[in-house]
């Protein structure tokens, strides 16, 4: 089973690495990092790089595609050739997935029209621009398309996908193997976070162009 994870400059590292850590443990999985070109892709902080071992011209089919997000996704959406690649791979997949603002790439490729979908809460309203139905959920499954909300939700999505591929027992074993048993010190929901926390975040995401006041 070939699992292709898209990599690009400005990617959010955990959007790709979280699903990678789960899916590379699925029996028979071959996980490949794919970029517009081969080589290192700097994350959205530029302090870390992810290596794309293959270029999009080398990968013409996949059983699974994972499209991560990050502030660099806007550059991916601006390139018709990249959107065409996403569409062409989607035509071959058993599962097409996204994490965080990777859903905006799927939307720009025309894959979410009429479908419920999720993304990072700050970008959720943008999904409607692509004909999707914005859904405030951690993971949304619509046929063979699975979208995950912000960053860490990619792990949840990948575990659900592992269950679809290899069965719940194997997926559970993977979860225990990576010791994914979250016990965070704070409530991570934007809907329940106190006003001072949200003020910091709204200012940050507004300055980065992800949301408007």
N, C-alpha and C positions, 0 to 999 in steps of 0.2 A: 504494500500500500504506500503510494507516494503522497506525502504531505508537504505542500509548498507553503512557506511563510514569506510574505512579501517584506522586503527591507528597503528603506529609503532614508536619505538624510532628513533629520528632524523627527525620527521615529521615537516613540516612548518605549524605553527598553523593556519594561515588564509586559507591555502589550504583546510582544513577540516571545520573550523568554519564558513568561508564565505558561502559555500554551505549549511551548517547546518542551519544557520540563515534564509536562504530562504526556504529550503525544509521542515523544520519542521512546516512551516506555510501553507503548501499545505493541503487542507481539506482531512482528512482520512489518513494522512501520519503517519507512525511509523518509527522514525529514530533511528537506533541503531549503536553505535560505536563498531567496531569489531577489535580485535587484534589477533596475533598469540596465545596469551594467554590473559586471563582477567587481568585487572589492569592498573596502570598508565603507560603512554608512554611519555617519555620526548621529548620535541621539540628539534629542531636542535641547539638551544642556551642553552638547558638544564635548563633554568630558569622558564619554564612553563611545566605543565603536562596535558595530555588529558587522560581521563579514558575510557578504553575499557570495556564496560559492558558485552560483550560476546566474546568468543573465536571463531576462525574459525571453530572449530569442532562442534560448536553449531549452526552455521548459514550455512545451505545447499542450501538456495535459497533466492532470493530477487527480487523485481520488479526493483529496481535501485541499482547500486553500484557506489560509488564515490571513486576513488583511488587518494588520495592526493600525493604531492611530498615532497621534502625535502632531505637533504643530506643522510638521513637514508634509502632512497629508494634503494640504492645500496645493502644494507643488505637484503632487501626483494627480490630483483632480484636474489640474490645468493642462495636462498632457493627453491629448486624444489617443495617442498610441498606447499609453499605459491603461487607459480606460478600455480600449479595445482588447488589450491583453487580458484584463480581468473578465471581460465578457466571454472571450474565447475559452479561457480556462474554466469558467463557470459552466460552460456547455458540456464539459467533460467530467465534472466532479460528481461525487456522491454527496458531498457536503461542501457548502460555501459558507465561510464564517468570517466574522469581524469582531474586533475588540475596540472599545472606546470610539474615537472618531474615525476609525477605519470604516464604520458604517456609512460615513459621508462619501467615501470612495465607492462603496457598493451602490449607494444612491445615485451618484453622478454617472455611474456606469449603466443606470437604468434597471437595476436588479431588484429594487425595493418597491416599485410602484404597486400601490394597493395592499402592501403587506405591513403588518405591525412590525416595528423594529425599535431597538434601543441603542443608546450611545451614552457618552459622558453627559451627566445632567446639564452641564453648561451649554452643550451643543444640541440638546434634545429638540428644541424647536426647529432647528435647521432641517431635520429629517422631512418635515412637511414640504420643503422646497423641492424635494425629489419624488413627491407623490406617495411617500411612506406615511404610516400612521404612528406618530411618536408614542412610545409606550414606556412608562416609567417602571421598568422591571430590570432585574439584574441580568437575566438571560431570556431571550425571546426566540422561540423556534417556530418557523413558518415553512413547512415543507422541508426542503433540503438546505434552507438558509437559516443560520443561527447567528444572531447578533448578541453581543455582550456589552454591558454598560462600561463604566470607566475602569481602566488599568487592571486592578486586581481581579475584576470579574472575569477576565480571560481565563483564569485558572478554573473557575466554576464552569465556564463554557466548555473548556477542554475536557474536564472530568465527565460532563454530561455526554460529550461527543465520544469519549473513550468507552462509555457504557453502551452507546449505540453501535459502536464498531466491534467491541470485544466482550460485551456483556457486563452487567453490573458488578459481578464478583471481581472481575479483573480491574474494572474502574475503581472499585473500593480498595483493592490491593494497591493500586497506584497511589491513591489518596493517602493511604496509611504509610506507604513507602516514602512519600515526600513529606510526611508528617504535616499535612495540611489540616490543621485543627485550630482555626483562628480564634484567638482570645484577645482581641485588641483592647487597649486601655481606654479608648473612647468610642462613642457611637459614630459610625462612619457614614450615616445617612445625611445628605444635604437637607432633607425635609425636616430633620429633627435637630440639626446643629444649631447652637445658639447664635444670636445676631452678630456678636463680635467675630466669630469664626467665619461666618458667611460674608461679612464685610471684607475681610482679607481676601477671600477667594474671589468674590465678585470683582474686586479691584484688579486682581492678578489676571483673571480670564478676560476682563474687558480690555486691559492693556495689550493682551496678546491677540485680540481680535476674535476670540472664540464666542463671546457673548456681548450683547449690548445692554446698557442700563435699562 
